[in-house]
Amino acid sequence: MELNCPLHPFPNLETERIVLRQTTPEDVIAVFAIYADPNVTQSHNLDTFTHIDQAITVIEQRAKGFESGQGIRWGIALKSNNQLIGSCGFTWHPSEAGAEIGYELSSQFWRQGFMYTRCL
């Protein structure tokens, strides 16, 4: 079962400080840095990254998941300079009739109100 929702092209969302956008291959270093931090991965379903290829795989899997209708994962980027600082989104699990919602944020941006930000 696919997510039956017209989300093509990939939707971007903006707030005063951040842009939620698709993660691209140009973000590989930022994705690696986020997941190479054990403070970030301690509560995540991924092991702490040790190699850049792991970041490439995550970016590719997220694009495939969106294209197949299995979910969406936005990259969280600073509006001021487009720096990727995390991601958020959901994955549809039709066999379980449910979905998984998740996020992570680079630890250098913790406690600055980014995850509290609302898109209005």
Secondary structure, DSSP 8 states (H G I E B T S, - for coil): --------S---EE-SSEEEEE--GGGHHHHHHHHT-HHHHTTSSS----SHHHHHHHHHHHHHHHHTTSEEEEEEEETTT--EEEEEEEEEEGGGTEEEEEEEE-GGGTTSSTTT----
